[in-house]
Amino acid sequence: MSRTRPLGFGLVLLAATGIVACKGQDGDRTTVRFWAFGREGEEVRALVPEFERRNPDLRVDVQQVPWSAAHEKLLTAYVGNALPDAAQMGNTWIPEMEALGVLAPLGSRISRSKSFDRADSFAGVWDSNEVGGELWGVPWYVDTRVIFYRTDLLAQTHAPWPPKSWAEWRGAMEKLRALSPNHFAILLPIDEWAQVMTLGQQRGAPLLKDGGRRGGFAEPRFRAALDFYSGLFRDGLAPPLDQSGLANLYQQFAEGYFAMFISGPWNLAEMERRLPPEMQDRWATAPMPPPEAGGDYPGTSLAGGASLVVFSGATQSEGAWRWIEYLSEPAQQAEFFRRAGDLPSRRSAWTSTGLASDTRAVAFLTQLGYVSPSPKVPEWEQIGARLAVATEQVVRGARDADSALAALDADTDRILEKRRFLLDREASLKATGRNR
Amino acid sequence: MSSPRTEGGSSAEARAAWWLLSPALIAIGLFFAVPLLAALFLSLTDFDLYGIADLGTVRFVGIGNYTDLLADPRFWRAVRNTLVFAILGGPATIVAALFGAVLVDSKLARFRGFFRTVYFAPVVTTLVAAAVVWRAFLHPTFGPVNRILGAVGIPAIDWLGNPRWATLAIVSLSVWRTFGYCLVIFVAGLQSIPVSLYEAAKLEGAGTWRLTRDITLPLLRPTTFFVAVITSVGLFQIFAEPYVITRGGPLEATTSLALMMYDQGFRWWSLGRAAAIAFLLFLLILAASAIQLAIRRLRQAEES
């Protein structure tokens, strides 16, 4: 084994220098290590100087991590004991990170802090940060999905718009389809699960049952949503394309290959940048319709976005918290929107930036009052991928809805087996503890 | 290769041999045997995301992962997809490479260096870049492939959206990417055939077909065997092509075993299950190589 010693020694040395480098001291200042992903990681740096001016004892070290590597990087950093003090976190990852036990609870800090005002925020988005009755993150920016559509094409149909029910929505699509035989009414990438999940949630489908222990897809409410969704493909209203099957979203939207698509706030800026000038006054946004006319308007949509978290192993948790508090202030939220284009999680920042009176952004503001998070189990991403496969099978006619949903439930049950085991074990431990 | 024997040598010599071999043996043991055993052990547990958080949640499941997989239609689907890739892609690569090699090696060929470079270029191309171009080529409405087919009256094919065509597209990409490497090996094999054999055969009045059948192919047999083994091992492990072009779709028709293993292991962190897939894939490749070897031995026995 003597051969390996130089290597082992080298590793120890490397690790040691790493520790020294990461040690949170810079003269008499303490360094807070913060990870942010993609473009946000670039833009947030501009907010650092003001924070350091206000907090002479703190320094913020921003690490930018590409979005595509973010999830893997967080897990490997956790295994390697190399997590920073705080980070940005896609709010769908929070249940998973909470299960790993890497997040610090923030509920008591938030209630003590003067910087937070839940009324100035979006309840559905806050809810996505809550797992097991505790808050694990603070919303940084918000994200949901609305309909982007071609105003000129919809005007030609004389259909009631924006739609107030699924039937009205579909009626508009049928008229759009009748306008031109080679064009489609709506683009719904066949390999995405978010749309069909949202439709299910609008119907009130719970998706999972027994407290997230088993799949609950084979029940009438979800079945109704799937039927509506797959009907759009069957009747030629939506092209059966997956995300890679689309050559160029903006070009094909401008050509009228499809008249609407469902997307998030990043496309507000992208459309302005990528659509040709003559198209700029021919597109708009609308909230998602509810299933039935006369129900709550709009229908619910995905509660997305990113939160800010403090890790349980943080060496500078107090400094990290101050940094997060600072980023949540309406003024910083507004500044961050101007730089990165991400929608603020504070309503007051919507007013101060003029977003609230922007006709295209307003659909998002309306929608954000009605959002639902994806089911909060760590396995959801995996179940979502199975949901996409089951939906694709039905849409492509490879399987009928009943058998696809039964298979999806069986898959989901298998994926959740470990979760059931752990929950049962926890319950029995509690029971025996009480008996003693 | 014959196995090393110590018979005839003194025990001191044998000891010296062990000493000299020990660095290599230690390296192999450390970097091959230990991980292999660790993976085997891992495949007998349900190590997953929860296990990363708390080792106390890991259960020893015996052969549970294996029985689960063998009962899972998606696993068999992945096996079938992998076999289809190997059965379509293997012979296609060999035929393309051999054909290319004969052309490049031909006395009549001009610009040999140029063609050899052209055929070899895909081997050293970054697959992700190539995949982007292939995807554009195969696009159902805007891709040149369908435009050319359309010009001769063939209706548009949904290359990446239809399970059958997507399989063919992945196989074509794989053949395109690897045949250059095999071609170089075949060229070397061709050049080792003595010219005198051809000359003698020609004097006897043999035509091109006889020369190919009775001289080129038999003398290339060891080369062909080698190429067949490496291409089929490569195809059994096919990962990058479906990963970058189709992500395993449509309808999981291009999900190979290696891709399924990656998804289980590094997308969903079911590492125990992923390790079990790895071992089953290992057995599959071992079986395929053993069959190829057996066929070759049988042929050799018939000839002698």
Chai-1 contact restraints between the chains, C-beta under 6 A:
chainA,res_idxA,chainB,res_idxB,connection_type,confidence,min_distance_angstrom,max_distance_angstrom,comment,restraint_id
A,R3,B,I26,contact,1.0,0.0,6.0,A-B,restraint_1
A,V79,B,I52,contact,1.0,0.0,6.0,A-B,restraint_2
A,L100,B,A53,contact,1.0,0.0,6.0,A-B,restraint_3
A,G101,B,A53,contact,1.0,0.0,6.0,A-B,restraint_4
A,G245,B,G161,contact,1.0,0.0,6.0,A-B,restraint_5
A,A247,B,H139,contact,1.0,0.0,6.0,A-B,restraint_6
A,A247,B,F142,contact,1.0,0.0,6.0,A-B,restraint_7
A,Q382,B,W268,contact,1.0,0.0,6.0,A-B,restraint_8
A,A398,B,L251,contact,1.0,0.0,6.0,A-B,restraint_9
A,K418,B,Y50,contact,1.0,0.0,6.0,A-B,restraint_10
